[in-house]
Amino acid sequence: MERYLTPGEVAEIFGMSRSGVIKWIREGKIKAIEINCRWRIPYSEVERLLSGSGKVKQVAIYVSFIKYTKRRFGEAIKRIKGLG
């Protein structure tokens, strides 16, 4: 099953703003679908962009331990594992 990311999640991966991702969608630079009036980007599309850039080969995700409670930290780990 294909995993879908929000524009905010894609923005974090590429180190850009959410509005920049929306702009890419509107310009056709990144494929996305609209579900219930919200954009969703297939993870395969993110992989395509990462492999085609030649600059970025890995995605590193850092979690601030201070900001997360135990419950939120557990949710963050689940989200991170789902990106693979």
C-alpha distance (Angstrom), angle and dihedral (degrees) to the residues before:
residue distance angle dihedral
M1 . . .
E2 3.79 . .
R3 3.80 116.8 .
Y4 3.80 116.3 -136.1
L5 3.79 125.6 -153.3
T6 3.78 130.9 -156.5
P7 3.81 120.0 -120.2
G8 3.82 87.4 -107.9
E9 3.80 92.2 56.6
V10 3.80 91.6 47.5
A11 3.80 89.3 48.5
E12 3.82 89.9 55.4
I13 3.80 91.7 50.5
F14 3.80 93.2 51.3
G15 3.80 95.9 36.9
M16 3.78 94.5 -120.0
S17 3.79 139.4 111.0
R18 3.79 125.4 -78.9
S19 3.80 89.6 -121.1
G20 3.81 88.6 55.4
V21 3.80 89.8 57.0
I22 3.82 90.4 49.1
K23 3.81 88.2 51.2
W24 3.83 90.3 52.4
I25 3.81 89.0 51.4
R26 3.81 92.6 51.0
E27 3.82 91.6 46.2
G28 3.81 90.9 50.2
K29 3.82 94.4 -117.9
I30 3.79 91.1 123.6
K31 3.79 127.7 31.5
A32 3.79 116.9 -124.9
I33 3.76 140.2 160.0
E34 3.77 129.1 -140.0
I35 3.80 116.0 -126.9
N36 3.80 117.9 -178.3
C37 3.83 90.8 -17.7
R38 3.83 91.8 -51.9
W39 3.79 127.9 108.7
R40 3.80 119.6 -120.4
I41 3.80 124.4 -174.5
P42 3.81 120.4 -154.6
Y43 3.81 112.3 -121.5
S44 3.81 88.2 -130.2
E45 3.81 87.5 63.8
V46 3.80 90.7 53.9
E47 3.81 89.7 49.6
R48 3.82 89.5 50.3
L49 3.79 91.4 53.4
L50 3.80 93.2 45.2
S51 3.80 94.2 49.9
G52 3.79 93.1 44.3
S53 3.79 96.0 50.5
G54 3.81 95.2 69.0
K55 3.80 88.2 -152.4
V56 3.78 102.9 75.4
K57 3.77 120.5 46.9
Q58 3.82 100.8 160.2
V59 3.75 136.3 36.6
A60 3.79 115.6 -136.4
I61 3.79 119.5 -163.8
Y62 3.78 120.4 -166.3
V63 3.79 123.8 -164.7
S64 3.78 121.2 -157.3
F65 3.81 104.2 -134.0
I66 3.79 92.9 -163.7
K67 3.81 94.6 59.7
Y68 3.79 96.5 49.1
T69 3.76 127.7 78.1
K70 3.77 115.9 -146.9
R71 3.81 91.0 -95.3
R72 3.80 94.1 48.9
F73 3.79 91.4 44.7
G74 3.80 89.5 55.1
E75 3.82 90.4 50.6
A76 3.82 90.6 48.9
I77 3.81 91.8 52.0
K78 3.81 90.4 51.1
R79 3.84 90.1 51.7
I80 3.80 92.3 48.0
K81 3.80 92.9 49.7
G82 3.81 89.0 50.4
L83 3.83 91.2 59.1
G84 3.80 93.5 66.0
